[in-house]
Amino acid sequence: MFNEKLLKFSLAFIALLLIIGFLILNYVLKDDNSEPSYTSPPIAKKANNLSTDAREVSLDTIYINIRSQKYKILKADIALVMKSNTSKKALQGNMDNVRNAVLQYLNSMDANGLETVNGKERLKEELIDMLENTFGYQIETIYIKNFILSP
């Protein structure tokens, strides 16, 4: 009698598990006519390096060979913040010459120590002095973004 009750209870439990499993599979495999996420191409978002400062001018990305014992290539995004809008307009009108002067300066300088914070600050100061002396622009500061030194 006990075995018969246990057998009925076991069969009922197995039937209940089968029904629950069938409902779960039906829910999981249900086709709602929507496109699966793995078939749509990924949405590429490009990083936005645009500044909200109206006086900032970007020199675009610079790739250059440098003179250093450890590193051979420098990649940097350099942005200049001008002291006035007139300086900004003058710089934008002469962008090719400014970019060329920055590239020549970076190519001729000793790049040892640029991997440190002090080296980057020294580079900023030297670039400000060079641009102010060469072109007469009034530069407030320089931002160096995405600074990479490669061996």
C-alpha positions, 0 to 999 in steps of 0.5 A: 500500500505504501509503495503504491502511494509512493508510486502514484505520488512519484508519477504525479510529481514527474508529470508536474515537472514535465508540464512545467518544463514544457511551459518553460520551453514553450515560453523560451522558444516562443517566436514573437516575430521580432528580429534576434539581437545577434542578427542586427549589426552592432551600433558603433558609437564614435567617441566624441572629443569635441569640447564645449569651450568656444575658444578651444581649437583642435590640431587633430591627431598627431602621429610622429616619429620622435627621438627617444631612447625608449619610444619611437612613435608619438600619438597625441590629440592636442587642443589649444585654448586661446585667450580670445576669439580673435586669436582663435580665428587667427589660428584657424586661418593659419592651421596648416602652418601651426600644425606643421610647426608643432610637428617639426618641434615634436620631431626635433625635440628630445622626447625622453621623459615624456611618459611622466606627468612632469614631461607632459607639463614641460611639453605643454609649456614649450609648445605654448612658448614656441607658438606664442613666439613664432606666431604671436598667438595668445594661448591660455593652455594646451590640452593633450588628449589620448597621449600614446608613446609606442616603442 
